[in-house]
Amino acid sequence: MRYLAMSAALAMTPVGVPAYAQAKSGGAMATAPAGTCGTLMRQYDGASMDLAANFASSVGDNSAPRATLRQMEDANSLATAKIALDLIRDNRCPTPKSAPSMAPYISQALTCSTERMKASGAESPASCDRANWKTESSAK
């Protein structure tokens, strides 16, 4: 019985049309609540910050287990970015123009990593506050 109910539900779904692209029964297209798009874009951009921070922490480190851990963290960051991108699209927000990359934040990440090594782990330096990290294009 359960299989038949699922088959009937699938039969009513247009083939090849993802769920986010299907019109709601109300007729009007839904829009994202205020602030949702900005929050989702910050989460998407956080993947770029994570990639940059992981790269900066790898400089001068030749440990294979830590390299493997960084690769797993990078994969998790990219998976999180994919989820954020799906939510951005589902909420009909403007989509990002590029994939997550360490390039926009590498300078800030290297500064943070360097200051963290100088501080001997006492406390996190101010340069490590990601709220202050700006891309090269937004700093101009």
Phi, psi and omega in degrees: 000315182299320179298319180295321179294319179293320179297319179295320179294319179292327180294333180277347179277128179299134182289135176082000179252115180296157184301323183291339182268352182281139180289143177284158183292342180288345178095318181272145178284136180284148176241158182288144175298155181304134178089345183296315183297317179296319179296315180294322178294323176295321177294319178296316180292334178300332177296321177296320178295319178297317179298317180294317181295320178294320178295315181297324180286344181274345182296123179080005180252120182249027180275121179295317179297321178291326177297319178296318178298317179297322178295321177293321178295320177297317179297320178294320178297318179292325177293320177296319178297322179296318178296316178298319179297319177299317179292324176300312180294316181297327180271005178058040175273160174298131183275151178296154183267353181213163178283159176301137182211149178283342187306314184295336187242010187295324180298312180294323181293319179293321176298315179299312182297319179295314180293327178294320178293322179293325183281353181058031174075012181300303176207162184289126179295159180298330181292348180269358177285106186293343177295337181264354180289130179237148176286161179300322181288327181278343180283342183277000000 
